[in-house]
Structure formats: C-alpha cells, structure tokens
Amino acid sequence: MGTYRKLVVILSPEDLNALRRLLRGGVQPVRVVQRARTLLLLHEGQSPPAVARAVGITAQAVRNIGWRYHDGGLERALIDSPRPGAKPALDQMESQQIVAMVCADPPDGFARWTVRLITQEAVKRKLVASVGRETIRLLLLHHELKPWREKKLVHCGDRPAIRRQDGRRSGRL
C-alpha cells in the first residue's frame, strides 16, 4: 500500500483575496469558478467528498485541484495548462503531394476528382499509407480547392466519330 498524504489547503491572504474578487467579478468560465469555490471550501477545512458534493464535481477532481494549488500555486490550480493535441494526420510533404495530384487531371475514366477518389488514389499511388476522407476534405478546404466543380472531358477511344449528314466527321464524343 502506498503512502497517503492528507490534503490540507491553506490559502495565502493574497490568493484568498484574488479568489473572492474572482467570484464577485463578472462572467468567468465555469471550470474556473468551480475550482475557485473548491479551493475556498478546502481552505475552510471541508473534506474532499463534502466539497465535491457542494461544487458538483468528483472527490478525485477536488483532490487534484488541491494538490495542483499545493504544487504550483493559484494559477496552476485554476487554469489548465495547454495540451499538445494530436499529431497531424498528414505531414507537410504528404499534403503537398496530394494537392499536386489533385491539381493534375483525374485518372483515366473519371471526369473529375471527388474526395473519395482522391483518398483512393493517394493510397494507390503510395503518397500515404492510409488516409481518411475527412482528412482529405479538410486539406482541400484549407487550400480552397474544389476539384469536383471542374469537369474534365473524358474521351473513350472505342467510340467512332459521329458523321454529319454531309459525310464529314464532327469529332469524337
């Protein structure tokens, strides 16, 4: 069994005044208000489960807020630190290659690029190992590309040319 430290929060006079001003002030994010109330109730000596019931969060969240205040001060207890986020689905090189592919003519047999076709061709041409349609849609949106609006004329080589009534060719379909 690990060692258990009892959570005791004693706010400095400056932090106590700052929390009271924050709660008396105007509009604040709900999380900040909940955390401020949590710190004040812990400072008054209430237990984490009692504070959790009063504030409407879990007892573990109350403990986390208390320990963050203890370790990092008021700012650390009230405001979340920035999160790194997920890594992008496509790197810069992959994005450029897909955009270049879309700027060229669509594959034989297709009149225009679609998001589904771009996704299939990017994998088929080994530009990416796998990619989702939403990723492609966002890439096109970011580059303001709308390839499905550009219709390319598709020629089929097996159709004969149409002859006009005067016997001359009018071109291929």
Buried (B, 14 or more C-beta within 10 A) or exposed (E): EEEEEEBEBEBEEEBBEBBEEBEEEEEEEEEBBBBBBBBBBBBEEBEBEBBBEEBEBEBEBBBBBBBBBBEEEBEBBBEEEEEEEEEEBBEEEBBEBBBEBBEEEBEEEEEBBBBEBBBBBBEEEEBBEEBEEEBBEEBBEEBEBEBBEEEEEEEEEEEEEEEEEEEEEEEEE
